[in-house]
Amino acid sequence: MQTIFLYILALGAGVSVATQQVLNGSLRAALGSPAWAGLISYAGGLLTMIAAVLVLGERTPSWKVAAEVPWWAWSGGLFGGIFILLSILLLPSLGAATLFALVIAGQVLTAVTLDHFGAFGLTPHPISTARLAGAALLIVGVVLIRD
């Protein structure tokens, strides 16, 4: 039962990402700027995370703990910014369905690769025939869903 709940939450995260990009596209059109739309999106995200830290009662990590974090672990926001900006730029040209089919295919191909090599501290999960077939089916899905 817990696994089903986690799957539902993960689906909710996907709904959130797709909805965010459509709203960001509307904001871009209204403001005439993809960079401002992305900045405003991230400001809303920052406020959401501040609220989450407060509601969850999270303590501020010590400087000692922060100093021990690997350098690459600090770059998540950079990749998030790249994702937001590219999504805002590409949404009008590709449409939401094609954009997200490509985004999901890119995510899965990257995740399978990172899992295989155990990159960035992940527990290795070797590439299998089933995983390769799933990735191939995603690429077929991209071809079928594009306009």
SULBEL-V205939 format. One record per helix or strand of 2 or more residues. SS is the DSSP state (helix for helix, strand for strand). FROM is the first residue (numbers start at 0). LEN is the number of residues. If there is no record, write none. Layout:
BEGIN
ss: {SS;SS}
from: {FROM;FROM}
len: {LEN;LEN}
END
This chain:
BEGIN
ss: {helix;helix;helix;helix;helix;helix;helix}
from: {1;33;62;70;95;118;128}
len: {30;23;5;24;22;3;17}
END
